[in-house]
Amino acid sequence: MESIASLLKSNLLNIVIGLLVFIVILYMFKRFSYKRPEGFQDDATNEVIPDGLPFKLGKEHCRMLNTQMNQYKQVRKEHPDSHIPNLDETIVQLTEYYNKYSCNQYSF
C-alpha cells in the first residue's frame, strides 16, 4: 500500500514538472516565432519625448508617413462626395505630424 502511494506521488510530481516544462516551451515558441508588427512602433528614434523639444523622424519613417498621407489624400480626391468618417481629420493630423517631426526636410 505504501509503495502505491509513493508511486502516485512520484507520478504526480512528474506530471507537474512536465506541465511546467511544456508551459515554458510554449512561451519560448510564442516569443520567438511571432514577430512584432513592423512600422512606426519599431523605430528606436520614435521614443516619447516631452513637448517643445526638437525631434526628427528618420527618413524611412518620414517616407512611410508621406506615403500614408498621400494615400489618404488620393482617397479624398477619388471620392469627394463620399462620407468617410474621420478622413479629413486624419489627413490634417498626418500633415501636422509630418511638419512637427521635421519630415518636410526630406524630398520624396
C-alpha positions as CSV (number, residue, x, y, z in Angstrom):
1,M,0.0,0.0,0.0
2,E,2.8,2.4,0.9
3,S,4.6,1.7,-2.5
4,I,1.4,2.7,-4.4
5,A,1.2,6.0,-2.5
6,S,4.8,6.8,-3.2
7,L,4.3,5.8,-6.8
8,L,1.3,8.1,-7.2
9,K,3.3,11.0,-5.6
10,S,6.2,10.5,-8.0
11,N,3.8,10.3,-10.9
12,L,2.1,13.5,-9.8
13,L,5.4,15.2,-9.4
14,N,6.5,14.1,-12.9
15,I,3.2,15.4,-14.3
16,V,3.6,18.8,-12.6
17,I,7.2,19.1,-13.8
18,G,6.2,18.1,-17.3
19,L,3.4,20.7,-17.4
20,L,5.8,23.4,-16.2
21,V,8.3,22.5,-18.9
22,F,5.5,22.4,-21.5
23,I,4.4,25.9,-20.5
24,V,8.0,27.2,-20.7
25,I,8.4,25.7,-24.1
26,L,5.1,27.2,-25.4
27,Y,6.1,30.6,-24.0
28,M,9.5,30.5,-25.8
29,F,7.9,29.3,-29.0
30,K,5.4,32.1,-28.9
31,R,8.1,34.7,-28.1
32,F,10.5,33.7,-30.8
33,S,8.1,32.6,-33.6
34,Y,5.7,35.6,-33.7
35,K,7.3,38.7,-34.9
36,R,6.4,42.1,-33.8
37,P,4.4,44.3,-36.2
38,E,6.6,46.5,-38.4
39,G,6.1,50.1,-38.8
40,F,6.3,53.2,-36.7
41,Q,6.3,51.2,-33.5
42,D,9.7,49.6,-34.1
43,D,11.9,52.6,-34.5
44,A,14.0,53.5,-31.6
45,T,14.0,57.1,-32.7
46,N,10.3,57.2,-32.1
47,E,10.5,57.3,-28.3
48,V,8.2,59.5,-26.3
49,I,9.8,62.9,-25.5
50,P,8.4,66.0,-23.8
51,D,6.6,68.5,-26.0
52,G,8.6,71.5,-27.0
53,L,11.9,69.7,-27.7
54,P,13.0,69.4,-31.3
55,F,12.5,65.9,-32.7
56,K,13.1,64.4,-36.1
57,L,11.9,61.1,-37.5
58,G,14.3,59.0,-39.7
59,K,14.0,59.3,-43.4
60,E,12.4,55.8,-43.7
61,H,9.6,56.7,-41.3
62,C,9.0,60.0,-42.9
63,R,8.7,58.2,-46.2
64,M,6.1,55.9,-44.7
65,L,4.2,58.8,-43.2
66,N,4.3,60.7,-46.5
67,T,3.0,57.6,-48.4
68,Q,0.2,57.1,-46.0
69,M,-0.7,60.8,-46.1
70,N,-0.7,60.8,-49.9
71,Q,-2.9,57.6,-50.0
72,Y,-5.5,59.3,-47.8
73,K,-5.4,62.4,-49.9
74,Q,-5.9,60.3,-53.0
75,V,-8.9,58.6,-51.5
76,R,-10.3,62.1,-50.7
77,K,-9.7,63.1,-54.3
78,E,-11.2,60.0,-55.8
79,H,-14.3,60.1,-53.6
80,P,-15.1,63.8,-52.9
81,D,-18.8,63.3,-52.2
82,S,-18.5,60.1,-50.1
83,H,-18.7,60.3,-46.4
84,I,-15.7,58.6,-45.0
85,P,-15.6,59.1,-41.2
86,N,-12.6,61.0,-39.9
87,L,-10.8,61.1,-43.2
88,D,-10.3,64.8,-43.2
89,E,-9.2,64.9,-39.6
90,T,-6.8,62.1,-40.3
91,I,-5.2,64.0,-43.2
92,V,-4.9,67.1,-41.0
93,Q,-3.3,65.1,-38.2
94,L,-0.8,63.3,-40.5
95,T,0.1,66.7,-42.0
96,E,0.7,68.1,-38.6
97,Y,2.9,65.1,-37.7
98,Y,4.8,65.5,-41.0
99,N,5.7,69.0,-40.1
100,K,6.2,68.5,-36.4
101,Y,8.7,65.7,-36.8
102,S,10.7,67.6,-39.5
103,C,9.8,65.3,-42.3
104,N,9.5,68.3,-44.7
105,Q,13.3,68.4,-44.9
106,Y,13.3,65.3,-47.0
107,S,12.2,65.1,-50.6
108,F,10.3,62.0,-51.7
